[in-house]
Amino acid sequence: MKLGAFSVSLSVKDLKVSKEFYENLGFKVFAGGMEQNYLIMKNESTLIGLFQGMFEGNILTFNPGWDENAKNIEKFDDVREIQKQLKSKNIKLTAEADEKTAGPASVMLTDPDGNMILIDQHR
C-alpha cells in the first residue's frame, strides 16, 4: 500500500507565532498563506502543516499521488484502492471516499491511540 507524501497537520492557536517557531527550527513556508489560515512548512524532506481554526487535534496526513515536493508521481495507489485494502483488513473508517468516483477524494481513520489519520488525494 503506497500512501504518498507524509506530513503532520498541527492545529495551532496562533499561526504567526507557530510560523516563527518553526522558522527558527529551519523550516520555510512551502505552501498556503497567512490569509488562508494555514501554512505548509518544509525542512529538507520533512513537512509540517500549521492550521489555525480549521480542525481540533493533530492529524497524520498522507497524500497519494504526490511526493514530498507536492509533485505528481506517476505510479501511485488511488485512495479508493487504499480504502478497499483497509476495509479488507477490518479497519474502521471514520470518513470514506465514494468508490464510484475518480480523482480527488479522502479517507479518514483513527489509530488505536486516538490519533486521526487523513489519506487525502488531490488528483
Buried (B, 14 or more C-beta within 10 A) or exposed (E): EEBBBEBEBBBBEEBEEBBEBBEEEEBEBBEBEEEEBBBBBBBEEBBBBBBBEEEEEBBBBBBBBBEBEBEEEEEBBBBBBBBBEBBEEEBEBEEBBEBEEEEEBBBBBEEEEEEBBBBBBBE
